[in-house]
């Protein structure tokens, strides 16, 4: 019972983290870098999201 709960929680956390990582990696690959600069002024925010996402993945 406990193993099923842990497996379910882990899956539910990893799915959105993977989606966020793919989006951030795509943005940092340069597909929309000019648009990011226009909207954010500095794409470093995206790099911060990437770093935080990697830390969360290590915890899960």
C-alpha positions as CSV (number, residue, x, y, z in Angstrom):
1,X,0.0,0.0,0.0
2,X,2.8,2.4,0.9
3,X,4.8,1.5,-2.2
4,X,1.8,2.2,-4.4
5,X,1.3,5.6,-2.8
6,X,4.9,6.6,-3.2
7,X,4.9,5.4,-6.9
8,X,1.8,7.4,-7.6
9,X,3.1,10.6,-5.9
10,X,6.4,10.3,-7.7
11,X,4.7,9.9,-11.1
12,X,2.4,12.8,-10.4
13,X,5.4,15.0,-9.6
14,X,7.6,13.9,-12.4
15,X,5.1,14.5,-15.2
16,X,4.8,18.2,-14.8
17,X,8.5,18.6,-14.1
18,X,9.3,16.8,-17.4
19,X,6.9,19.1,-19.3
20,X,8.4,22.2,-17.8
21,X,11.9,21.0,-18.5
22,X,11.1,20.4,-22.2
23,X,9.6,23.9,-22.5
24,X,12.5,25.6,-20.8
25,X,15.1,23.6,-22.8
26,X,13.2,24.6,-26.0
27,X,13.2,28.2,-25.0
28,X,16.9,28.2,-24.1
29,X,17.8,26.4,-27.4
30,X,16.9,29.7,-29.1
31,X,13.6,29.0,-30.6
32,X,12.0,32.0,-29.0
33,X,14.9,33.9,-27.5
34,X,14.1,37.2,-29.1
35,X,10.5,37.0,-28.0
36,X,11.7,36.3,-24.4
37,X,14.0,39.3,-24.5
38,X,11.1,41.5,-25.6
39,X,8.8,40.2,-22.9
40,X,11.1,39.6,-20.0
41,X,14.0,41.9,-20.8
42,X,16.4,39.1,-19.8
43,X,16.1,35.4,-20.4
44,X,18.0,34.6,-17.2
45,X,14.6,33.9,-15.6
46,X,14.2,30.9,-17.8
47,X,17.7,29.6,-16.7
48,X,16.6,30.0,-13.1
49,X,13.5,27.9,-13.8
50,X,15.7,25.3,-15.4
51,X,18.0,25.1,-12.4
52,X,15.1,24.8,-9.9
53,X,13.5,22.1,-12.0
54,X,16.6,20.1,-12.0
55,X,16.8,20.4,-8.3
56,X,13.2,19.2,-7.9
57,X,13.9,16.2,-10.2
58,X,16.8,15.2,-7.9
59,X,14.4,15.2,-4.9
60,X,11.8,13.2,-6.7
